[in-house]
Amino acid sequence: MLKKTLKKEDKLKLKSEFENVRFLGEKVVSKGFLTVVAKSFDGLSNVRCGVICSRKYSLLAVRRNRARRLLFESFRLLKHEIQPCHIVLIPRKRMQDYKLADTMAELKDSLQKLKVLE
């Protein structure tokens, strides 16, 4: 059985990485969040993900952090099924009522539309 962990290397960190994905990537808008996927441009053959959650989503840090946790957890559980690429997830206000199952189903659907699931 695969060990499903999320390491530091699995997250996008630099502003330039986020900008490259948003500029070069394809996007899918769903009810709960926006998914932007770009082919891996750093030469590495791994899947990396980043979440952008600003105060426009919610003024309360508790809600923004919950959205980030849900998106990263969904990514962690699906990571082994995704082809090498960089993903940026941007939550929308409707996501405030989502549970983990809702987030996972919507992320899986978005990634299938972008044809990056194996």
C-alpha positions as CSV (number, residue, x, y, z in Angstrom):
1,M,0.0,0.0,0.0
2,L,1.3,3.5,-0.9
3,K,2.2,5.8,2.0
4,K,0.3,9.0,1.3
5,T,2.4,11.9,2.7
6,L,2.8,15.5,1.8
7,K,6.4,16.8,2.0
8,K,7.8,20.3,1.7
9,E,8.9,19.5,-1.8
10,D,5.3,18.8,-2.8
11,K,4.2,22.4,-2.2
12,L,4.8,25.4,-4.4
13,K,6.5,28.1,-2.4
14,L,7.9,30.9,-4.6
15,K,5.9,33.7,-6.0
16,S,7.5,33.1,-9.4
17,E,6.3,29.5,-9.3
18,F,2.7,30.6,-8.7
19,E,2.9,33.2,-11.4
20,N,4.3,30.7,-13.9
21,V,1.4,28.3,-13.3
22,R,-1.2,31.0,-13.5
23,F,0.3,32.4,-16.7
24,L,1.1,29.2,-18.5
25,G,-1.5,26.8,-17.1
26,E,-5.0,25.7,-18.1
27,K,-7.8,26.4,-15.7
28,V,-11.1,24.8,-14.7
29,V,-13.7,26.7,-12.7
30,S,-15.9,24.6,-10.4
31,K,-18.4,25.5,-7.7
32,G,-15.9,25.4,-4.8
33,F,-12.6,26.5,-6.3
34,L,-10.5,27.3,-9.3
35,T,-7.9,24.8,-10.5
36,V,-5.0,25.9,-12.6
37,V,-2.6,23.2,-14.0
38,A,0.7,23.7,-15.8
39,K,3.2,21.1,-17.0
40,S,6.2,20.8,-14.8
41,F,8.6,23.5,-15.9
42,D,11.4,23.0,-13.4
43,G,12.7,19.7,-14.9
44,L,11.6,17.6,-12.0
45,S,9.2,14.8,-12.5
46,N,7.0,15.3,-9.5
47,V,3.6,16.8,-8.7
48,R,3.5,20.1,-6.8
49,C,0.6,22.0,-5.5
50,G,0.0,25.5,-4.0
51,V,-3.1,27.2,-2.6
52,I,-3.9,30.9,-2.9
53,C,-6.4,32.0,-0.3
54,S,-6.6,35.7,0.3
55,R,-8.7,37.9,2.5
56,K,-11.1,38.2,-0.4
57,Y,-12.2,34.6,0.4
58,S,-12.9,35.5,4.1
59,L,-11.7,38.1,6.6
60,L,-11.4,35.4,9.2
61,A,-8.1,33.5,9.2
62,V,-9.8,30.4,10.6
63,R,-11.9,30.0,7.5
64,R,-9.0,30.7,5.1
65,N,-6.8,28.1,6.9
66,R,-9.6,25.5,6.9
67,A,-9.9,26.0,3.1
68,R,-6.2,25.6,2.7
69,R,-6.2,22.4,4.8
70,L,-9.1,20.9,2.9
71,L,-7.4,21.6,-0.4
72,F,-4.0,20.3,0.6
73,E,-5.5,17.2,2.2
74,S,-7.5,16.4,-1.0
75,F,-4.3,16.9,-3.0
76,R,-2.4,14.6,-0.6
77,L,-4.9,11.8,-1.0
78,L,-5.0,12.1,-4.9
79,K,-1.2,12.9,-5.4
80,H,-0.3,9.3,-6.4
81,E,-2.9,9.4,-9.2
82,I,-1.7,12.7,-10.8
83,Q,0.8,13.0,-13.7
84,P,3.8,15.3,-13.1
85,C,2.5,18.9,-13.2
86,H,2.2,22.0,-11.0
87,I,-1.3,22.8,-9.6
88,V,-2.6,26.0,-8.1
89,L,-5.9,25.9,-6.2
90,I,-7.9,29.0,-5.4
91,P,-11.0,28.6,-3.2
92,R,-14.2,30.4,-3.8
93,K,-16.7,31.5,-1.1
94,R,-19.0,28.5,-1.7
95,M,-16.3,26.3,-0.4
96,Q,-16.9,27.4,3.2
97,D,-19.6,24.7,3.7
98,Y,-17.6,21.9,2.0
99,K,-16.5,18.7,3.8
100,L,-13.4,16.7,2.8
101,A,-15.4,14.3,0.6
102,D,-16.9,17.3,-1.4
103,T,-13.5,18.8,-1.9
104,M,-12.0,15.5,-3.0
105,A,-14.8,14.8,-5.5
106,E,-14.6,18.3,-7.0
107,L,-10.8,18.2,-7.2
108,K,-10.8,14.8,-8.9
109,D,-13.5,16.0,-11.4
110,S,-11.4,19.1,-12.2
111,L,-8.2,17.1,-12.7
112,Q,-10.0,14.7,-15.0
113,K,-11.3,17.6,-17.1
114,L,-7.7,18.8,-17.4
115,K,-6.5,15.3,-18.2
116,V,-3.8,15.0,-15.6
117,L,-5.2,12.0,-13.7
118,E,-3.7,8.6,-14.6
